[in-house]
Amino acid sequence: MPLFSAASAPTSDPPAAATGGDGSAATPRPPLWLPSPYLVLGGLLWAVLSAAAWQAPLCCEAGLQAAVVERLRANLLHPAFPMTDLPAVASAHYSPYALLQGLAARATGLSGPSVVAVAASANLLLLLTGIGRLTRLLAPNRWVPVLLLAPPALIHWADPARWSAPSTFAVAVTLHLWAWTGRAAARTARPGGPRPGRTPRWPEAAGIGVLLGVVLLVHPPTALGAAIGCLALIAVRTRTRIRPIVWRWAFAVVCAVAVAALWPYYNGLTAPRTPAEGRTTGPPAAEGVRAAGEPYAWATAHVPPGEVVLTDSRPAMYALAGHGAYVLADALPDAGLAHTERRERSRAVAAYLDASTPQARRDGITARYGVRWLLLTRFQRLPENATMLAFGPRTGEVLARVASG
């Protein structure tokens, strides 16, 4: 599937017999090159979704990714948990994809939300080029990749705030991985070259394995599909006997396992991905849906990066963390955070927001966890020692500053 296609006007004269007016041979015209349908429509989709990435609120996945970038920008080697002011221990959020974003933030000085928006554009470009490469390998028809533009467009249109950047990156890398694997498996030796049956080359096998290991670190469910796809391509497209090259593909597997196991931020083979326990402390469903589109600029403008906010509003948690603040207890705690710590923090939030809790106990909670800010829903009561600074015009939420004891 070429990105450009040749177009020539029909003619009744043979092109080889073209002559000039004096009988001399005329210079042949080069063919007219036109962009392929995939390049035109894919470029349009990329431009539209890249612009939309800058308008999406920091809710859910986007807010969490921005928080990860902020932590890496603050401390590249020993970041804190994305949402909680504690040193991260084996947090699976700090994948190679996150590290690239953190390095970009430190190099450019861009904020976490800005880096996430730029990365969304880069992810989409990687995805579109991956679709082009794989379809060119499997189906040369120029309209096949055009049909594959519909799923990403529909997914983004359905819920742009919950577009998952790491999984998009993992899928995009998987498409390139499959294209590379398919070409390596189908390659045969040239005359005078190495004897048949010796592909992939050792460096190529290592590269394929490293890419698979990166996918495993970024998004393990995608890595499982990536590995199955690689096996299928090797089985179907290998044009020589498998036995002479089995050790080379085994070397690719070893490289993938090594990358996952030796990643310095966590072990990609054993790190937990979702909380084993822990209670969601978010708002009622209706309130959460209504607040999901709230940009929270009215709150993030007041809270400096690195300070702790007490709230049980899930959309607010992601927006605040995405701009560099911490929350006392995350609605969906990091799996790397100890269960006892998660439970104590969730109980502290619930106790503080309980109207029957004495002020002395509230003061003890804020002192213990270094809480200086509150973000309360319109149903929650403002404590005695808190001063309201701003409120959300759409949700009625309130940002307050806690007086230091």
N, C-alpha and C positions, 0 to 999 in steps of 0.2 A: 504494500500500500504506500506508494510514493506520496510525499507531501506536495509535490508539484506534478502536473500532468501536461503532456504535449498536446497541442491542438493545431491541426493543419487544415487548410481549406481544401475541398475536393477539387481535383483537376483532371483533365482528360489527357494532358501531355505527360509523358514519362519524365520524371525529375532528372534522370541521367542525361537526357538529350537537350537540356536547357542551353540556349546560345544567346549571345548578345545581338544587337542590331547589325553589326558588321561581320557577323558570322563567327566571331570568337566566342570561346566558352565564357558563360556568365558565372559570377560568383553565386553559389547556392545560398538560398535564404535559410537562416537558422530557424528551427521550429519555434512556434510561439508557446512559451511556457506559462501555464496558468496554475494558480493554487488549487490544490485538491479540495473537494467538499469538506473533508475532515479538518483540513487546516483552517478553512474559513469558519465553519461552524464551531469547531473546537476553540479557536481563538476568540470568537464572540462569547462563548460560554465562560471561558477563562476570564475575560475582561469584566463580565457582569458579576460573576461570583467573587472575584477579587475585590471589586468595589463594595459588594455587599458585606464582605468580611470586616470592613472598617465600621459598619453600622450595627453589627450584631452586639447586643448587650453582653456583659461579662456574667453570664448565667451558666451554671452547671459546668460542662466540660471546658468551655472557653475560660471561665474564671479560674478553674483549677489549674489549667495550663499556664495562665498568666502568673498565678501564684508560684508555680514551679520555677518559672523564669526569674521572678523576683528573688527567690531564695538563692538561685545559682548566681545571680548577679551580685548578691551580697556576700556570698561565700561559695566559691566554685568547688572547693575540695571537700568542705564539710558543711553542707547546707542544712538548714532546719527542715522539719516537716513542712509541706506546703501550706497547711492551714494552722498548725499549732506551733507555739514558740518552744519547741524542744528539739535537740539535735536529732536529725534523721538517722535511724539505724535500719539498714536494709529496706529502704523505701523504694518500691518498684516504680515510683514516678520518675526517678532520675535515670532514665534510659538514654541511649545514645542520641535519640531524637531530642530529648530535653537538653542534653549537654550542648548540642549544636545551637539550640536556641539561647542557652545561657551564654555561650561564647559570643554569639552575635550581639546580645544585649550589652555585654561588657565592652565589645569592640566599638559599637556604634553609639552607646549611651542611650539607646531607645528604652522605653519603659516596657514592662511585661505585656500590657495590652497591645502596644504597637508591634512588638516582636511576634505575638500570636497572630495578628492580622497579616503581617508580611509572610509568616510561615504558612498561613492558609493559602495564600497565592502561590507560594513555591510548591506546596503539597499538590495543589490542583494541576500545576504544570507538570510535575513528576508523574501524576496519575494519567494525564492525557497523553504524554509521550510514551508511557508504558502501554496504554491501550493501543497506540499506533504501532509500536514495535511488535507486540504479541500478535495482533491481527495480521500484520504484514507477514508474519511467520506462518500463521495457520490458515489464513483465508485471504488471498491476494485481492479479492474484490474490494474496490475502493469505497463501497457504500457500507461495508460491514462495520467499520469503526464508528461511522456516523450514527448507526443504530445504538451503539453502546454509550452515546452521550446522554441518552434519556435518563438512565438510573441516577447518575450524580445530580443532574438538574432537578429531578423529582424529589430526591432525598433532601436536598438543600431547601427546596421550596416548601416541603412539608414542615420542617422544623429547623430553621437555620441556627437557633441558639444552642441546639444539642448536637451539632456537627462535631464528630470526634476527630480531632487533629491527629493523635497518635495512630488510630486505626486507619485513617486515610493514608498517612505516610506509610504504614506497614503494607497496606494493599498495593500502593503505588510501587514500592520497592519489590513486592512479590511479582508484579507484572513484568518488571525488568528482569527479575531473577528467572522467571519462566522463559522469557525470550532468550536470555543468555544460555540457559540450560538446553533449550530446544535446538539452538544453533550449534552448540558444542556437541550434542548427541548425534546430530545429523551430519556433521562434518566428516569428510573422508580425506585421506591423504592425497596430496597432489603428486603427479609423476615426478620422480626423482627426490621426493621428500621422504619423511619418516614412513615407516611401513604402516599399513592400515590397522585400525583398531586401537590406536594410541591417543584417542581424544576422550575427554578433555586433556589438555596439557596440564602439568602439575600446577603452575601458577594460576591457570584458569580454574582448576578444581578448588584451589585455596580461595580464590575470589568468590566463587559461587558459595562455598561454605561460610565465608565471613558474612556475606549478605544474608544468608539464612539465619545465622546467629544473631545478626542485628534485628531481624524481624522477630525472632524469639524474645529478645530483650524488650522490644517496643510493645508487641501485642501477641502474646502466646497463642490465642485462638487462631489468629491469622497464620502464625508459623506452622501450625498443624496442617492447614490447607495448603500452604506453600510447599511443605515437604511432600505431601501426597501428589500435588501437581508436578513437582520435579520428578518423582518416581514414574508417574504416568508418561511424561515426555521422554524420559530415558528409555522406557520400555517400548514405546511406539516409534520413536524416531531414530533409534540407534540402527545404523546401517551395517554394522559389523557384529561379530560375536561379542556378547557381553563379557565373557570370561576374561579376555585380555585386559579389559579396562575396569574391572570391578574394584581393583585397589585404588584407582584414581578417584572414583566416586566415593569409596569409603574414606579416602583422605578428606574429601569435601565435608563429609559428616563429622569427622574428627575436628576439623577447623570450626564448624558451627558450634559444636559442643564446647570447644575451648573458649571461644568468644563469649558464650553465655556464662560459662563457669568462672571465668577470670575477670569479668566486668567488675571494676573496683567499687562501685556503689552498692551492689547487691549481687547475689548469686542468681542468675537467670533461670537456673534449673530447679531451685527450691524456694524462691521468694514467694510469699503469699500475695495474692492479687486482690482479694476482697476481704472485708472484715469478717472474721469468724463469728464474732459476737458484737454486741453493741446495739443500742437502741437509737432510732432516728429521733432527733429532737426538733425536727422542722415544724413549720406551721401547719394548720389544717390544709387539706388539699385545695380547697377553693382559694384560700388566701395565697398559697404558693403559686398557683397558676396565674393569679392576677398580678403577682409581683415579679413573675419571671421576666417580663419585658422592661422592668424598671431599671434605668441606667445607674441609679444610686450616685450620680455625680454630686448631688446635694450633700451626701454623707462623706464620700471619699475625699472631697475637697478639704475637709476639716481634720481627718484622721491621718497623722504622719505615718510613714512606713515604719514597721517594726514595733508598733504599739498594739496592745491587746484590747479587743472589743468583746463584750459579753452580749450575745444575742442568740435567739433560737429561730430567727428568720433565715431559712436556707438560702433563698436568692441573695440576701444581703451578705451572707457568709462568703459566697464565691466572689461577689463584687469587691468586698473589702479586702479579701486575701489577694485578689488579682491586682490590686493597687499597692500591695506591700504590707498591709496590716495583718495581724493574726487574730484568730478567734479563740475564745476559751475552750469551746468544745465544738467539733465539727459534726454536722448532721450525719455524715457518713465517714467515720474516722478511718484514718490510714491503717491498713492492715499491719504495718510495721510497728505501730504504737501499742505498747503493752496494754492488755485488757484491763488491768487494775487502774491504770492511769486514765484510760478512756472512760471507765465507769465512774471514777471519782469526779472527773470533769463534767460529765453529763449530769451527775447528781448535783454538782455545785451550781450549774446553770439553772436547773429546775428549782432548786431551793431559793436562789436569788430572786427568781421571777415569781415565786409564790407570794401572794399578797399577805399571807399570815406569817411569813418569816420575819423575826425581829431584826431591827436595823443593825444591831451589834453583830449578828451572824453575817449579814450582808457585807459589813465592813471587813470582817475576817476573810471572806471569799475574795474580795477585791485586793486586799493586802497580800494574801497568799499567792495569787496568780498574777499580780501586777496589772490588774484591770484598771484602765483609765477612761474607758468609753463604754457607753451602752447604746444599743440600737433596739428599740422597743416597738412592738406592734401597737396598733391603736387600742388593743384590748388590755394592755399591760400598764401597770401603775408606775409613775415616775417616783423613784425613791427620794427620801428627804434630802440627802446630801448630793443630789445630781442636778445639774443645770442644763436645760434644753438649749441646744445650739441651732438645730435645723430640723426640718420635717419634710417628709416626702409628699408632694402634692397629689400624687396618684394613689398611694397606698395608705397615707395617714401615719406612716411610721415616724418615729422620733429618734433623733440622735442627741445624746446627752453626755456631758462630761462629768465624771465622778470626782468629787472633791478628795484630794489626797489627805490621808490621816496623819 
